[in-house]
Amino acid sequence: MWVRKWLSDKRRQRYGHYSTMLNELKTEDENASFNYTRLPRRIYNEVLQRTEGRIEKKDTWYRKSLPPGLKL
């Protein structure tokens, strides 16, 4: 099976914006996360909570699904 190495789970966790940037922004002040997402952190978390059931997919045998926060 042909696999795209640049899209592997390990590389996405190490270099991806969702896993690196948003986790770092959660520890910083409110303005830093607002400048990146254009939503206050409280509103972003509320929108994510309300929509994650609709945008969440299931894992398959050949690929893990993307987390809802990444899709949002």
NUDO-992942 format. One record per residue (C-alpha): z, x, y. Coordinates in nm, 3 decimals, always signed. Layout:
NUDO-992942
{w=Z | u=X | v=Y}
...
This chain:
NUDO-992942
{w=+0.000 | u=+0.000 | v=+0.000}
{w=-0.090 | u=+0.129 | v=+0.345}
{w=+0.212 | u=+0.165 | v=+0.571}
{w=+0.210 | u=+0.227 | v=+0.945}
{w=+0.462 | u=+0.505 | v=+0.983}
{w=+0.501 | u=+0.459 | v=+1.358}
{w=+0.632 | u=+0.105 | v=+1.300}
{w=+0.892 | u=+0.191 | v=+1.039}
{w=+1.240 | u=+0.042 | v=+1.068}
{w=+1.397 | u=+0.383 | v=+1.123}
{w=+1.161 | u=+0.469 | v=+1.410}
{w=+1.209 | u=+0.125 | v=+1.566}
{w=+1.589 | u=+0.170 | v=+1.554}
{w=+1.567 | u=+0.520 | v=+1.699}
{w=+1.302 | u=+0.481 | v=+1.970}
{w=+1.267 | u=+0.108 | v=+2.034}
{w=+1.369 | u=-0.051 | v=+2.362}
{w=+1.572 | u=-0.326 | v=+2.198}
{w=+1.794 | u=-0.098 | v=+1.995}
{w=+1.837 | u=+0.175 | v=+2.256}
{w=+1.786 | u=+0.034 | v=+2.604}
{w=+1.956 | u=-0.305 | v=+2.571}
{w=+2.255 | u=-0.162 | v=+2.387}
{w=+2.298 | u=+0.095 | v=+2.664}
{w=+2.260 | u=-0.172 | v=+2.932}
{w=+2.535 | u=-0.382 | v=+2.772}
{w=+2.783 | u=-0.105 | v=+2.847}
{w=+2.671 | u=-0.062 | v=+3.208}
{w=+2.712 | u=-0.293 | v=+3.504}
{w=+2.554 | u=-0.636 | v=+3.542}
{w=+2.285 | u=-0.519 | v=+3.787}
{w=+2.133 | u=-0.272 | v=+3.541}
{w=+2.074 | u=-0.537 | v=+3.274}
{w=+1.949 | u=-0.784 | v=+3.536}
{w=+1.687 | u=-0.536 | v=+3.658}
{w=+1.558 | u=-0.494 | v=+3.302}
{w=+1.566 | u=-0.852 | v=+3.172}
{w=+1.548 | u=-1.041 | v=+3.505}
{w=+1.831 | u=-1.261 | v=+3.378}
{w=+2.205 | u=-1.226 | v=+3.425}
{w=+2.369 | u=-1.109 | v=+3.102}
{w=+2.549 | u=-1.443 | v=+3.058}
{w=+2.224 | u=-1.643 | v=+3.088}
{w=+2.037 | u=-1.403 | v=+2.858}
{w=+2.303 | u=-1.443 | v=+2.589}
{w=+2.298 | u=-1.822 | v=+2.629}
{w=+1.917 | u=-1.841 | v=+2.602}
{w=+1.928 | u=-1.614 | v=+2.298}
{w=+2.196 | u=-1.827 | v=+2.134}
{w=+2.000 | u=-2.148 | v=+2.194}
{w=+1.664 | u=-2.016 | v=+2.076}
{w=+1.748 | u=-1.774 | v=+1.795}
{w=+1.733 | u=-2.043 | v=+1.527}
{w=+1.377 | u=-2.128 | v=+1.628}
{w=+1.240 | u=-1.777 | v=+1.667}
{w=+1.419 | u=-1.612 | v=+1.375}
{w=+1.204 | u=-1.533 | v=+1.072}
{w=+1.294 | u=-1.438 | v=+0.717}
{w=+1.269 | u=-1.092 | v=+0.565}
{w=+0.994 | u=-1.037 | v=+0.309}
{w=+0.976 | u=-0.793 | v=+0.022}
{w=+0.760 | u=-0.551 | v=+0.221}
{w=+0.900 | u=-0.586 | v=+0.573}
{w=+1.218 | u=-0.680 | v=+0.754}
{w=+1.179 | u=-0.942 | v=+1.023}
{w=+1.227 | u=-0.862 | v=+1.389}
{w=+1.560 | u=-0.970 | v=+1.537}
{w=+1.553 | u=-1.272 | v=+1.769}
{w=+1.679 | u=-1.065 | v=+2.064}
{w=+1.377 | u=-0.838 | v=+2.036}
{w=+1.142 | u=-1.133 | v=+2.037}
{w=+1.312 | u=-1.284 | v=+2.338}
